[in-house]
């Protein structure tokens, strides 16, 4: 089993910053990639940012230049630094991990989600 523990969400004014963290633990042999998704009320879950264990990153166009994703492989923790937040960034942010398991399979897991609310 794999556990993902997220933290760092909250309420912030537009223009402010937040830093999300997600720590993975369990029967993981290797982290292949980790990422953040978000779901706004009434909308589908969307990808925000992702990073591979080699440091290759990708971002949604809407967050480029404002958000930065990073990965600490030793701690198996992914971070999302969010600057210049906008009201449209409001939503539940979910952590995702693509991991190589000790039994040899590659599996994906989701965190429980953390609420980010940006007031305008």
MOTAGI-V790259 format. One record per backbone hydrogen bond with DSSP energy under -0.5 kcal/mol. CO is the residue of the C=O (numbers start at 1). NH is the residue of the N-H. Records with the same first field share a line. If there is no record, write none. Layout:
# MOTAGI-V790259
CO: NH + NH
This chain:
# MOTAGI-V790259
1: 27
3: 25
4: 6 + 112
5: 23
7: 21
10: 117
12: 119
13: 16
15: 84
16: 85
18: 82
20: 80
21: 7
22: 78
23: 5
25: 3
26: 28
27: 29 + 102
30: 32 + 100
32: 53
33: 98
34: 51
35: 96
36: 48 + 49
37: 94
38: 46
39: 92
40: 43
46: 38
48: 60
49: 36
50: 58
51: 34
52: 55
56: 52
58: 50
60: 63 + 64
61: 64
63: 66 + 67
66: 83
68: 81
70: 79
71: 73
72: 76 + 77
76: 24
77: 72
78: 22
79: 70
80: 20 + 82
81: 68 + 83
82: 18
85: 15
86: 89
87: 90
91: 93 + 116
92: 39 + 94
93: 114
94: 37
95: 111
96: 35
97: 99 + 109
98: 32 + 33
99: 101 + 107
100: 29 + 30
101: 104
105: 101 + 107
107: 99
109: 97
114: 93
115: 10
116: 91
117: 12 + 119
119: 14
